[in-house]
Amino acid sequence: MTLRQKRIVMTATALAFIFGIAPAASAMHIMEGYLPAKFCILWGIICIPFLIAGFFSIRKTLTENRRTLTLLAMAGAFVFVISSLKIPSVTGSCSHMTGTGLGAILFGPSAVSILGIIVLLFQAILLAHGGLTTLGANTFSMAIAGPFLSYGIFILCQKCKVNRRLSVFLAACLGDLFTYCITAFQLAAAYPSESGGIGASAVKFLGVFAPTQIPLAIIEGLITLLIIMALENYAKPELKALGYLKEAK
């Protein structure tokens, strides 16, 4: 590896060590067996076209520039580590950072769907975090909906000439929050309120998520920004290859 690549690997290792130390918790994304079978199947089917698009997106990126593989691996590791830190929240779920905004900004939202489902699969099997039956629902909320919003916000901010670092922060922060809006909807759709239906149930779920998720989203935005700033110093060629620094002279 080059000196630059070694520095990136060392940074990722340090982050993994720092954020990987967490107390044990029995909470999960949406835990195994919590959703009825029809919802598990439905969310899984919805994810399929996004995953196919993600596969082709990653293949295209790596074919055009193999050097970006290091950044892709780092983005996946970041998602795994940061989303493993969980705070118990709604029964059958939890609050945690997602880490998907970083990958969405660098590689586009489609690629993150592949990174996300791999992370969720490993977490379900190795950490009992999430579940195989709820893999589709968790993938859609964390690896599809959140990243697409993050990417959309980042592109919109760039077109509006918003400072790039502020754009990164907003994209990561709001993408995290949107993930939990979708999770609240998924839980509400499966367990609607007897009096107010899905809408009332979703509001209740969001109300429970908000106290923990809003500060976590802000923290994720700041962490993502710090990583991007480090990459701007040590991985400029790779960032230019991805198009992130296309305006740099």
ZILINFEN-V697988 format. One record per pair of residues at least 12 apart in sequence whose ideal C-beta (glycine too) atoms are under 10 Angstrom apart, sorted by sequence separation. I is the first residue (numbers start at 0). J is the second residue. D is the distance in whole Angstrom. If there is no record, write none. Layout:
((I J D) (I J D))
This chain:
((83 95 8) (84 96 7) (99 111 5) (102 114 6) (103 115 10) (119 131 9) (122 134 10) (129 141 9) (154 166 9) (156 168 10) (187 199 8) (188 200 8) (231 243 9) (235 247 8) (29 42 9) (82 95 6) (83 96 9) (98 111 10) (99 112 9) (101 114 10) (102 115 8) (153 166 5) (156 169 6) (157 170 10) (184 197 8) (187 200 4) (188 201 8) (190 203 10) (230 243 8) (231 244 7) (57 71 7) (81 95 8) (82 96 6) (84 98 10) (97 111 10) (119 133 9) (120 134 7) (123 137 8) (152 166 7) (153 167 7) (155 169 9) (156 170 7) (184 198 10) (186 200 7) (187 201 4) (190 204 9) (230 244 10) (81 96 5) (82 97 5) (83 98 9) (99 114 8) (119 134 6) (122 137 9) (152 167 10) (155 170 9) (186 201 8) (187 202 8) (80 96 10) (81 97 7) (82 98 5) (98 114 9) (99 115 6) (119 135 10) (153 169 8) (154 170 9) (184 200 9) (185 201 9) (187 203 8) (227 243 8) (231 247 9) (81 98 4) (82 99 8) (98 115 9) (119 136 10) (120 137 10) (152 169 6) (153 170 4) (183 200 8) (184 201 5) (186 203 9) (187 204 6) (78 96 9) (80 98 7) (81 99 9) (97 115 8) (116 134 7) (119 137 5) (120 138 9) (149 167 9) (152 170 5) (153 171 9) (183 201 5) (186 204 5) (187 205 9) (77 96 10) (78 97 7) (79 98 8) (99 118 9) (116 135 9) (118 137 10) (119 138 6) (151 170 8) (152 171 9) (182 201 10) (183 202 8) (185 204 9) (186 205 10) (77 97 10) (78 98 4) (81 101 9) (98 118 8) (118 138 9) (149 169 9) (150 170 7) (152 172 9) (153 173 10) (183 203 8) (184 204 8) (77 98 5) (78 99 6) (97 118 10) (116 137 9) (117 138 10) (149 170 4) (152 173 6) (153 174 9) (180 201 8) (183 204 4) (184 205 9) (186 207 10) (76 98 9) (77 99 9) (78 100 10) (115 137 8) (116 138 5) (119 141 7) (148 170 8) (149 171 6) (151 173 9) (152 174 7) (182 204 8) (183 205 5) (186 208 10) (75 98 9) (77 100 10) (78 101 8) (115 138 6) (116 139 10) (118 141 8) (119 142 7) (149 172 9) (151 174 9) (182 205 9) (183 206 9) (74 98 8) (77 101 6) (78 102 7) (115 139 9) (118 142 8) (146 170 9) (149 173 7) (150 174 8) (180 204 9) (183 207 9) (74 99 9) (77 102 8) (113 138 10) (115 140 10) (116 141 9) (117 142 9) (148 173 6) (149 174 3) (152 177 9) (179 204 9) (180 205 7) (183 208 6) (74 100 10) (75 101 10) (112 138 7) (115 141 6) (116 142 6) (145 171 10) (148 174 5) (149 175 8) (151 177 10) (179 205 7) (182 208 7) (183 209 10) (74 101 5) (75 102 7) (112 139 9) (115 142 2) (116 143 9) (147 174 8) (148 175 9) (73 101 9) (74 102 4) (114 142 7) (115 143 7) (145 173 9) (146 174 6) (148 176 9) (149 177 8) (180 208 9) (73 102 9) (74 103 9) (112 141 10) (113 142 8) (145 174 4) (148 177 4) (149 178 9) (176 205 10) (179 208 5) (183 212 10) (74 104 9) (111 141 9) (112 142 5) (115 145 9) (144 174 9) (145 175 6) (147 177 9) (148 178 8) (178 208 10) (179 209 8) (182 212 9) (70 101 9) (71 102 8) (74 105 6) (75 106 10) (111 142 6) (112 143 5) (115 146 7) (145 176 8) (146 177 9) (70 102 9) (73 105 9) (74 106 7) (111 143 8) (114 146 9) (145 177 5) (146 178 9) (148 180 9) (176 208 9) (179 211 9) (180 212 10) (78 111 8) (82 115 9) (95 128 9) (141 174 10) (144 177 6) (145 178 4) (148 181 9) (176 209 9) (179 212 5) (71 105 8) (108 142 9) (109 143 9) (111 145 8) (112 146 7) (141 175 9) (144 178 6) (145 179 9) (178 212 9) (179 213 9) (70 105 6) (71 106 6) (75 110 10) (79 114 9) (83 118 9) (93 128 8) (108 143 7) (111 146 4) (112 147 9) (143 178 9) (144 179 10) (145 180 9) (70 106 8) (74 110 8) (75 111 9) (78 114 6) (79 115 10) (82 118 7) (93 129 9) (108 144 9) (110 146 9) (111 147 9) (142 178 9) (144 180 8) (145 181 7) (176 212 7) (179 215 9) (74 111 8) (77 114 9) (78 115 6) (81 118 10) (82 119 8) (85 122 10) (92 129 10) (108 145 9) (109 146 8) (140 177 9) (141 178 5) (144 181 4) (145 182 10) (175 212 7) (176 213 7) (179 216 8) (67 105 8) (75 113 9) (76 114 9) (79 117 8) (80 118 9) (83 121 10) (108 146 4) (109 147 9) (111 149 8) (140 178 5) (141 179 9) (143 181 9) (144 182 9) (175 213 9) (178 216 9) (67 106 8) (71 110 7) (75 114 4) (78 117 9) (79 118 5) (83 122 6) (91 130 10) (103 142 10) (107 146 8) (108 147 4) (111 150 8) (139 178 10) (140 179 8) (176 215 9) (177 216 9) (74 114 6) (75 115 9) (78 118 5) (79 119 9) (82 122 7) (102 142 9) (106 146 9) (107 147 9) (108 148 8) (140 180 9) (141 181 8) (144 184 9) (175 215 7) (176 216 5) (77 118 10) (78 119 9) (85 126 9) (92 133 10) (108 149 7) (109 150 9) (137 178 10) (140 181 4) (141 182 8) (144 185 10) (172 213 9) (175 216 4) (176 217 9) (71 113 10) (72 114 9) (75 117 7) (76 118 9) (79 121 7) (83 125 10) (91 133 9) (99 141 6) (103 145 8) (104 146 9) (108 150 4) (139 181 7) (140 182 5) (174 216 8) (175 217 9) (71 114 8) (75 118 7) (79 122 7) (83 126 6) (85 128 7) (97 140 9) (98 141 9) (99 142 6) (103 146 4) (107 150 6) (108 151 8) (139 182 9) (140 183 9) (172 215 10) (173 216 7) (175 218 9) (176 219 9) (78 122 10) (85 129 10) (97 141 5) (99 143 9) (102 146 7) (103 147 7) (106 150 9) (140 184 9) (172 216 5) (175 219 5) (176 220 10) (60 105 10) (83 128 6) (92 137 10) (97 142 8) (99 144 10) (100 145 7) (101 146 10) (103 148 9) (104 149 7) (105 150 10) (108 153 10) (136 181 9) (137 182 8) (140 185 6) (171 216 8) (172 217 6) (174 219 9) (175 220 8) (60 106 6) (75 121 10) (79 125 10) (82 128 8) (95 141 9) (99 145 5) (100 146 7) (103 149 4) (104 150 7) (136 182 8) (139 185 8) (140 186 10) (171 217 10) (172 218 9) (174 220 9) (60 107 8) (79 126 10) (82 129 9) (98 145 10) (99 146 5) (102 149 9) (103 150 4) (107 154 10) (171 218 10) (172 219 6) (173 220 8) (59 107 10) (97 145 6) (99 147 10) (100 148 9) (101 149 9) (102 150 9) (103 151 9) (104 152 10) (105 153 10) (137 185 9) (171 219 5) (172 220 3) (175 223 9) (57 106 7) (61 110 10) (97 146 8) (99 148 10) (100 149 4) (103 152 9) (104 153 5) (136 185 5) (168 217 9) (171 220 4) (172 221 8) (174 223 9) (56 106 7) (57 107 9) (59 109 10) (60 110 7) (99 149 7) (100 150 9) (103 153 7) (104 154 9) (135 185 10) (136 186 9) (170 220 8) (171 221 8) (56 107 6) (59 110 9) (99 150 10) (168 219 9) (169 220 7) (171 222 8) (172 223 8) (56 108 9) (57 109 8) (58 110 10) (97 149 9) (100 152 9) (133 185 9) (136 188 10) (168 220 4) (171 223 4) (172 224 9) (53 106 9) (56 109 4) (57 110 5) (100 153 8) (136 189 9) (167 220 8) (168 221 7) (170 223 8) (171 224 7) (28 82 8) (53 107 9) (55 109 8) (56 110 5) (57 111 10) (167 221 10) (168 222 10) (170 224 10) (52 107 9) (53 108 8) (54 109 9) (55 110 9) (56 111 9) (57 112 10) (58 113 10) (82 137 10) (165 220 10) (168 223 7) (169 224 10) (171 226 10) (52 108 9) (53 109 4) (54 110 9) (56 112 9) (57 113 6) (167 223 6) (168 224 5) (171 227 9) (28 85 8) (33 90 8) (34 91 8) (52 109 4) (53 110 5) (56 113 8) (57 114 8) (167 224 5) (11 69 9) (27 85 7) (33 91 4) (51 109 9) (52 110 9) (53 111 7) (54 112 9) (55 113 10) (166 224 10) (167 225 10) (11 70 10) (14 73 9) (18 77 9) (21 80 10) (26 85 5) (32 91 9) (33 92 8) (49 108 8) (50 109 9) (53 112 4) (54 113 6) (82 141 7) (104 163 10) (165 224 9) (167 226 9) (168 227 9) (19 79 9) (24 84 9) (25 85 9) (26 86 7) (27 87 9) (29 89 9) (30 90 9) (31 91 10) (49 109 7) (52 112 7) (53 113 4) (82 142 10) (164 224 6) (167 227 5) (8 69 7) (11 72 8) (15 76 7) (19 80 6) (24 85 5) (26 87 4) (30 91 5) (48 109 10) (51 112 9) (52 113 9) (53 114 8) (163 224 10) (166 227 10) (167 228 9) (4 66 9) (7 69 6) (11 73 5) (14 76 8) (15 77 9) (18 80 5) (19 81 9) (21 83 7) (22 84 9) (23 85 10) (24 86 7) (25 87 7) (26 88 7) (29 91 6) (30 92 7) (49 111 9) (50 112 5) (51 113 10) (53 115 9) (104 166 8) (3 66 10) (7 70 8) (10 73 8) (11 74 10) (14 77 7) (17 80 9) (18 81 6) (21 84 5) (22 85 10) (24 87 6) (26 89 9) (28 91 10) (29 92 5) (30 93 9) (49 112 5) (50 113 6) (53 116 8) (78 141 8) (104 167 6) (111 174 10) (164 227 7) (8 72 9) (12 76 9) (15 79 8) (16 80 9) (19 83 7) (20 84 9) (21 85 8) (22 86 10) (26 90 9) (27 91 8) (28 92 7) (29 93 9) (48 112 10) (49 113 9) (78 142 8) (163 227 9) (164 228 7) (1 66 9) (4 69 5) (7 72 10) (8 73 8) (11 76 6) (15 80 5) (18 83 8) (19 84 8) (21 86 10) (26 91 9) (27 92 7) (28 93 7) (50 115 9) (3 69 9) (4 70 10) (7 73 6) (11 77 7) (14 80 7) (15 81 9) (18 84 6) (26 92 7) (27 93 6) (46 112 7) (49 115 10) (50 116 6) (101 167 9) (104 170 6) (108 174 9) (14 81 8) (26 93 3) (28 95 8) (49 116 9) (100 167 8) (103 170 7) (104 171 8) (164 231 9) (1 69 10) (8 76 10) (15 83 10) (25 93 9) (26 94 8) (27 95 10) (78 146 10) (100 168 9) (103 171 9) (163 231 9) (0 69 8) (11 80 9) (24 93 7) (26 95 9) (28 97 10) (46 115 10) (100 169 9) (101 170 9) (46 116 7) (100 170 5) (101 171 7) (104 174 9) (24 95 9) (100 171 3) (103 174 7) (149 220 10) (99 171 8) (100 172 8) (98 171 8) (100 173 8) (101 174 10) (21 95 10) (97 171 9) (100 174 4) (149 223 9) (96 171 9) (99 174 6) (100 175 7) (98 174 10) (99 175 8) (167 243 10) (97 174 7) (98 175 9) (18 96 9) (97 175 5) (100 178 10) (96 175 6) (97 176 10) (99 178 8) (18 98 9) (95 175 9) (97 177 10) (163 243 9) (94 175 10) (97 178 5) (163 244 9) (96 178 10) (97 179 9) (95 178 10) (163 246 8) (95 179 10) (163 247 10) (94 179 7) (92 179 9) (46 134 9) (47 135 9) (50 138 8) (94 182 10) (157 245 10) (43 132 9) (46 135 5) (49 138 8) (53 142 9) (93 182 10) (157 246 9) (43 133 9) (45 135 7) (46 136 9) (49 139 8) (53 143 9) (89 179 10) (92 182 6) (153 243 10) (28 119 7) (39 130 9) (42 133 8) (43 134 7) (44 135 7) (45 136 9) (46 137 10) (88 179 9) (92 183 9) (31 123 7) (39 131 9) (40 132 9) (42 134 9) (43 135 3) (46 138 5) (50 142 9) (30 123 9) (39 132 5) (42 135 4) (43 136 8) (45 138 9) (46 139 5) (49 142 8) (50 143 9) (53 146 10) (82 175 10) (89 182 8) (92 185 9) (28 122 8) (38 132 10) (39 133 6) (41 135 8) (42 136 4) (45 139 6) (49 143 5) (81 175 10) (88 182 9) (89 183 8) (92 186 7) (27 122 9) (28 123 8) (38 133 9) (39 134 8) (40 135 8) (41 136 9) (42 137 8) (43 138 8) (48 143 10) (49 144 10) (91 186 7) (27 123 8) (31 127 8) (34 130 9) (36 132 8) (39 135 6) (42 138 8) (43 139 9) (46 142 8) (82 178 10) (90 186 9) (30 127 9) (31 128 10) (33 130 7) (35 132 10) (38 135 9) (39 136 7) (42 139 5) (46 143 6) (49 146 10) (89 186 7) (30 128 9) (31 129 7) (32 130 7) (34 132 7) (38 136 7) (41 139 10) (42 140 9) (45 143 8) (49 147 9) (91 189 9) (27 126 9) (30 129 7) (31 130 3) (32 131 10) (33 132 8) (34 133 5) (91 190 9) (27 127 7) (28 128 7) (29 129 7) (30 130 6) (31 131 7) (32 132 6) (33 133 6) (90 190 10) (27 128 5) (28 129 4) (29 130 7) (31 132 6) (32 133 8) (34 135 9) (42 143 10) (25 127 8) (26 128 8) (27 129 5) (28 130 8) (30 132 9) (31 133 6) (34 136 6) (23 126 10) (25 128 10) (27 130 7) (29 132 9) (30 133 7) (31 134 9) (33 136 9) (34 137 10) (24 128 9) (29 133 4) (28 133 7) (29 134 9) (27 133 8) (28 134 9) (29 135 10) (29 136 5) (30 137 10) (28 136 8) (29 137 6) (28 137 4) (27 137 9) (28 138 9) (29 140 8) (28 140 8) (29 141 10) (92 204 8) (28 141 7) (94 207 9) (89 203 9) (90 204 10) (94 208 6) (89 204 6) (92 207 9) (93 208 9) (94 209 9) (88 204 9) (89 205 10) (92 208 8) (94 210 9) (95 211 9) (96 212 9) (100 216 10) (89 206 10) (90 207 9) (94 211 4) (95 212 9) (89 207 5) (93 211 9) (94 212 5) (97 215 9) (101 219 9) (88 207 6) (89 208 7) (93 212 10) (94 213 9) (96 215 5) (97 216 9) (100 219 7) (104 223 8) (88 208 6) (94 214 9) (95 215 7) (96 216 8) (99 219 9) (100 220 8) (103 223 10) (88 209 10) (94 215 6) (98 219 7) (101 222 9) (102 223 10) (105 226 10) (88 210 9) (94 216 10) (96 218 7) (97 219 7) (100 222 10) (101 223 5) (105 227 8) (88 211 6) (96 219 4) (100 223 5) (101 224 10) (104 227 7) (86 210 10) (87 211 9) (88 212 8) (95 219 9) (96 220 10) (98 222 8) (99 223 10) (100 224 10) (86 211 5) (98 223 8) (101 226 6) (105 230 8) (85 211 10) (86 212 9) (96 222 8) (101 227 7) (96 223 9) (100 227 10) (98 226 10) (86 215 7) (101 230 9) (105 234 10) (85 215 10) (84 215 9) (105 237 9) (105 238 8) (81 215 10) (107 241 9) (106 241 7) (107 242 9) (105 241 5) (106 242 10) (81 218 9) (82 219 10) (104 241 9) (105 242 9) (106 243 10) (81 219 7) (105 243 6) (104 243 7) (81 222 7) (81 223 9) (42 185 7) (41 185 10) (77 222 9) (42 188 10) (77 223 8) (38 185 7) (41 188 9) (38 186 10) (77 226 7) (28 178 10) (38 188 7) (39 189 9) (34 185 7) (38 189 5) (34 186 8) (37 189 9) (38 190 10) (74 226 9) (29 182 7) (33 186 8) (35 188 10) (73 226 8) (28 182 8) (34 188 9) (35 189 6) (34 189 5) (35 190 9) (29 185 7) (33 189 8) (34 190 9) (29 186 7) (33 190 9) (73 230 9) (29 189 9) (70 230 7) (73 234 9) (70 234 7) (69 234 8) (71 237 10) (67 234 9) (70 237 5) (66 234 9) (69 237 7) (70 238 8) (67 236 10) (68 237 9) (66 236 7) (67 237 5) (70 240 9) (71 241 9) (66 237 6) (67 238 9) (70 241 7) (64 236 9) (64 237 8) (67 240 6) (70 243 10) (66 240 6) (67 241 6) (64 239 10) (65 240 10) (66 241 10) (64 240 4) (63 240 8) (64 241 8) (63 241 10) (60 240 9) (60 241 7) (60 242 10) (18 222 8) (14 222 8) (14 225 9) (14 226 8) (10 225 10) (11 226 9) (14 229 10) (10 226 8) (11 229 10) (7 226 10) (10 229 6) (10 230 9) (7 229 8) (6 229 8) (7 230 7) (10 233 8) (9 233 10) (10 234 10) (6 232 9) (7 233 6) (3 230 10) (6 233 5) (7 234 6) (5 233 10) (6 234 9) (3 232 9) (4 233 9) (3 233 5) (4 234 8) (7 237 9) (2 233 9) (3 234 6) (3 235 9) (3 236 8) (4 237 9) (3 237 8) (1 236 10))
